[in-house]
Amino acid sequence: MRRKKSKRPLRAVKEDQHRINHKIKAEEVRLVGDNVEMGVYPVKKALNIAEDLGLDLVEISPKAKPPVVKAMDYKKFLYEQKKREKAMKAKASKVVVKEIRFGPNTDDHDYEFKKRNAEKFLKEGAKLKAFVFFKGRSIVFKDKGEILLLRLAQDLEEHGKVEQMPKLEGKRMTMFMAPKKTK
């Protein structure tokens, strides 16, 4: 039995983000770069200048009149750009959301234990999602659940601020708290 040959290419050809060297379509370009005399040149002369320096000609701003090209090592430029993006991604803060679950008839001891955990989460810088879960007929204690969440918000007032007041969604009453920014 013969296998059917696919019509797609074996490897996807990756298109460069910038036009380089002979892919530049403009007649005249404004040449910039290190060790290069800046000015407006015909493309062929700009290419010759870049080749003499052992560099690539990279189109930086194609919409300008005339387009701006820079004489540089293109592979090195891409590498540094990738490195910068990776560093920016590492600096971006990731938001962690911790959950604490109560019942409408949560006992005082359980409440204190969960409050201490919530306090610890807020001190660590995580957001807090506190919710009261109503099972079966316990939905009749909606007011008890709201009072419980408001009490938690009041007790944790110095560690965090309420982002969303208690809100009933189906069988859950949810409240969000964010940590207070420390100076």
Secondary structure, 3 states (H helix, E strand, C coil): CCCCCCCCCCCCCCCCCCCEHHHCCCCEEEEEECCCCCEEEEHHHHHHHHHHHCCEEEEEECCCCCCEEEEECHHHHHHHHHHHHHHHHHHCCCCCEEEEEECCCCCHHHHHHHHHHHHHHHHHCCEEEEEEECCHHHHHHHHHHHHHHHHHHHHCCCCEEEEEEEEEECCEEEEEEEECCCC
